[in-house]
Amino acid sequence: MKRFLPAVLITIVGITIAYFMIDEPKVLKVFNPADLNPELVDESIRNVDKFHRVGSFNLTNQNGKEVTENNYEDKIYVTDFFFVTCPTICPKMTKQMHRVYDEFTENPAISFLSHTVMPEADSVPVLNKYATDLGVSADKWNFVTGNKKQIYNLARKTYFAAITEGDGGVNDFVHTENFVLVDKEKRLRGFYDGTSKKDVDRLISDIYALLEEYNTK
């Protein structure tokens, strides 16, 4: 009988450890420029390893209203870059973002922010029709247009969503499938392939983990 005691104890200890590992809440990483693929980060900030935040911006949404960083005060939000007439990745991205929108429609802490990368074409009326056809509310999901250089700087120097280089000029073009998860402190907490259902499932799971993180603070 004694020879079985060590095996029993090992089993009990193993089960106990597994229980606490399973019960341990997931904590998402806080991403800074130094943590990312250097190709995604502007050379001027590649060595920044702490305190990266989404800074100020001023854009216009589908209802013609000003949208700034203050609209996302005390919000968790998901952001991306698209254009209305995109025939390739954007429809897939919008479908997947809509899934996330539907999942958190009733949660006021979760918002969405989609930037057009073709502001010269995607005017307020164009974005309004796009949002209306999707059946989404600007209180929850802003589609924004504005100064092209500002939008492209946000993609490349704030959210690190685009791997291409450029100056936001006439011939510059950003085309990226990335979704970025931003927390209430304006920190970057995750990157996801917006064309992939599996990766967007991970995004949904991470949003729940982030909500739990705030609930336990």
C-alpha positions in Angstrom: 0.0 0.0 0.0 2.8 2.4 0.9 4.4 2.1 -2.6 1.2 3.5 -4.1 1.2 6.6 -1.9 3.8 8.6 -3.9 1.9 7.9 -7.1 -1.3 9.1 -5.5 0.3 12.2 -4.1 1.9 13.0 -7.5 -1.5 12.6 -9.1 -3.2 14.9 -6.6 -0.5 17.5 -6.9 -0.8 17.3 -10.7 -4.5 17.8 -10.7 -4.2 20.7 -8.3 -1.6 22.5 -10.5 -3.7 21.9 -13.6 -6.8 23.3 -11.8 -5.1 26.5 -11.0 -3.5 26.8 -14.4 -6.9 26.4 -16.0 -8.5 28.8 -13.6 -5.8 31.4 -14.0 -7.2 34.3 -16.1 -5.5 35.1 -19.4 -3.6 38.3 -19.3 -2.9 39.9 -22.7 0.5 41.3 -23.6 0.9 45.1 -23.9 2.7 45.7 -27.2 5.2 48.4 -27.8 7.1 49.2 -31.0 10.2 47.2 -29.9 8.0 44.0 -29.6 6.9 44.0 -33.2 8.2 43.1 -36.6 10.5 46.0 -37.4 9.0 46.1 -40.9 5.8 47.2 -39.4 7.3 50.0 -37.3 8.6 53.4 -38.5 12.4 53.5 -38.1 12.1 56.5 -35.8 10.3 54.6 -33.0 11.6 51.0 -33.5 13.5 51.0 -30.2 10.6 52.3 -28.1 10.0 49.5 -25.6 7.4 51.1 -23.2 4.6 53.6 -22.8 3.4 53.5 -26.4 -0.1 54.9 -26.6 -2.6 55.9 -29.3 -2.3 59.7 -29.4 -4.6 62.4 -30.6 -6.4 62.3 -33.9 -9.3 64.1 -35.5 -11.4 62.5 -38.2 -15.0 62.5 -39.5 -17.5 59.7 -39.2 -20.3 58.4 -41.4 -22.7 60.9 -39.9 -20.4 63.9 -40.5 -19.5 64.1 -36.9 -16.0 64.7 -35.5 -14.3 61.7 -34.0 -11.3 62.0 -31.8 -9.4 59.9 -29.3 -11.9 61.2 -26.7 -14.7 59.2 -28.3 -12.8 56.1 -27.1 -12.2 57.3 -23.5 -12.6 54.4 -21.1 -13.4 52.1 -24.1 -11.9 48.9 -25.4 -11.9 49.1 -29.2 -11.0 47.2 -32.3 -9.6 49.2 -35.3 -8.8 48.5 -38.9 -8.2 50.1 -42.3 -10.3 49.5 -45.4 -12.0 51.1 -48.4 -15.5 50.8 -49.6 -14.8 49.6 -53.2 -12.2 47.1 -52.2 -13.0 43.8 -54.0 -10.6 41.5 -52.2 -9.8 41.4 -48.5 -12.1 44.2 -47.3 -15.4 42.4 -47.7 -14.0 39.4 -45.7 -12.7 41.8 -43.0 -16.0 43.6 -42.8 -17.8 40.3 -42.4 -15.5 39.2 -39.6 -15.6 42.6 -37.9 -19.4 42.4 -38.0 -19.2 39.1 -36.1 -17.3 40.9 -33.3 -19.8 43.8 -33.4 -22.7 41.3 -33.0 -20.9 39.5 -30.2 -20.5 42.8 -28.2 -23.5 44.8 -29.3 -25.0 45.0 -25.8 -21.7 45.8 -24.1 -21.1 49.6 -24.0 -17.4 49.1 -23.1 -16.6 47.8 -26.6 -16.4 50.0 -29.7 -15.1 49.8 -33.3 -13.2 52.2 -35.5 -12.6 51.6 -39.2 -10.5 54.1 -41.2 -10.8 54.4 -45.0 -7.5 54.4 -46.8 -9.1 56.1 -49.7 -10.5 59.3 -48.1 -10.6 61.0 -51.5 -13.3 58.5 -52.6 -14.9 57.5 -49.3 -16.8 60.7 -48.5 -19.2 61.0 -45.6 -22.2 60.1 -47.8 -20.3 57.0 -49.1 -19.5 55.9 -45.6 -23.0 56.6 -44.4 -24.5 54.3 -47.1 -21.9 51.6 -46.3 -22.7 51.7 -42.6 -26.4 51.8 -43.2 -26.2 48.8 -45.5 -24.4 47.0 -42.7 -27.1 47.9 -40.2 -24.6 49.2 -37.6 -24.8 52.2 -35.3 -22.2 55.0 -35.2 -22.6 55.0 -31.4 -20.8 51.6 -31.6 -18.9 51.5 -34.9 -17.3 54.6 -36.5 -16.3 54.5 -40.2 -14.0 57.5 -40.5 -12.5 59.6 -43.3 -10.2 62.7 -43.2 -6.7 63.8 -43.9 -4.9 61.0 -45.8 -1.5 61.6 -44.2 -3.1 61.5 -40.7 -4.8 58.2 -41.5 -1.7 56.7 -43.0 0.4 57.8 -40.0 -2.1 56.2 -37.7 -1.8 52.9 -39.7 2.0 53.0 -39.7 3.1 54.8 -36.6 0.3 54.3 -34.1 -1.4 51.0 -34.7 1.4 49.3 -36.8 -1.2 47.7 -39.0 0.6 48.2 -42.3 3.9 46.8 -43.5 4.3 49.2 -46.5 6.3 52.5 -46.4 5.1 55.8 -47.7 4.4 59.4 -46.9 0.6 59.5 -47.3 0.9 61.3 -50.6 -1.1 60.9 -53.8 0.6 57.7 -54.9 0.8 56.1 -51.4 -1.6 53.3 -50.6 -2.1 51.1 -47.5 -3.8 47.7 -47.9 -3.8 45.6 -44.7 -5.9 42.8 -43.3 -4.9 43.5 -39.7 -7.3 44.2 -36.8 -5.8 45.8 -33.7 -7.2 45.5 -30.2 -6.8 48.7 -28.1 -7.4 48.8 -24.3 -8.9 51.6 -22.1 -5.4 53.1 -21.6 -5.0 53.4 -25.4 -2.4 50.6 -25.3 -2.1 47.9 -28.1 -3.1 44.5 -26.8 -3.4 42.3 -29.9 -3.1 41.9 -33.7 -5.3 39.7 -35.8 -5.8 38.6 -39.4 -9.2 40.1 -40.1 -9.8 37.8 -43.1 -9.5 34.7 -40.8 -12.5 33.4 -38.9 -10.1 31.4 -36.6 -8.0 34.5 -35.8 -11.1 36.6 -35.2 -12.4 33.9 -32.9 -9.1 34.5 -31.0 -9.9 38.3 -31.0 -13.3 37.7 -29.5 -11.7 35.5 -26.8 -9.1 38.1 -26.1 -11.7 40.8 -25.7 -13.4 38.7 -23.1 -10.1 38.2 -21.4 -9.5 42.0 -21.4 -12.9 42.6 -20.0 -12.1 40.2 -17.2 -8.8 41.9 -16.6 -10.6 45.1 -16.0 -13.2 43.5 -13.8 -10.6 42.1 -11.5 -8.7 45.3 -11.0 
